[in-house]
């Protein structure tokens, strides 16, 4: 991956070739967004504007044919890259990813709303069977309430997937920048990532209470869970690094997130919320062994 980063930073033509070449292939849209992020983080908006323009052209074509991922992730990664460049704060990047994901959800509804509603109609019989198994006495009103959540939840999940792709593209661009110009810098940034209590509890409240207020707000559940999940993963990375534990624990974390999502994901979210109050990494540092020269001037 270092060779790719070096090629991108070799010049405008090389960077454009990577951005456009990856943009032409739907499965590599993340590489195009990461390349734009790298250039923007290192050289600023003016240097990345041309790349963004050329990458957006195939993105607009794919959007026209019902594939909005490339254009949305490309523009989203550029926006979050500018936030990170201006603030040097991953916490602010994660918070800004929430309104960005809500914008994604709105665009998805415009572009794929009919498809989502067709999918919702297709799963209605399955919902009815599921409801009968859970509660044989449930009536048509309960079923109608469940059906009202289908389209917002599907849209929210799609928006959250784009949100994750956007953040990961920025992560790759920042890691490339660290690899080339500041070795170890990205690891230190990520391992120190921590949300403040107001942000963490606000995200948790929006995720849990939004769907209770209105079915259309069910989109908030997956979207607001992403920053908390990333903060929880950063916490685990930081603790593993501080304790100098084997990478086996990180491998186990990611395997659990993939294979045992319903069990591991809520735990990671709760850890992030607790860390916003307790600061586990700060407490561990304060309890660490003191330097023998401490207090001796």
Protein Blocks (a to p, Z undefined) as FASTA:
>chain_A
ZZmmmmmmnpmklmmmmmmmmmmpmklmmmmmmmmmmmmmmnojklmmmmmmmmmmmmmm
mmmnopaklmmmmmmmmmmmmmmmmnopaklmmmmmmmmmmmmmmmmmmmmmmmmmmmmm
mmmmmmmmmmmmmmmmbcfklmmmmmmmmmmmmmmmmmmmmmmmmmmmmmmmmmmmmmmm
oghklmmmmmmgccdfklmmmmmmmmmmmmmmpmklmmmmmmmmmmmmmmmmmmmmmmmm
mnopafklmmmmmmmmmmmmmmmmmmmmmmmmmmmmnommlmmmmmmccdfkgonZZ
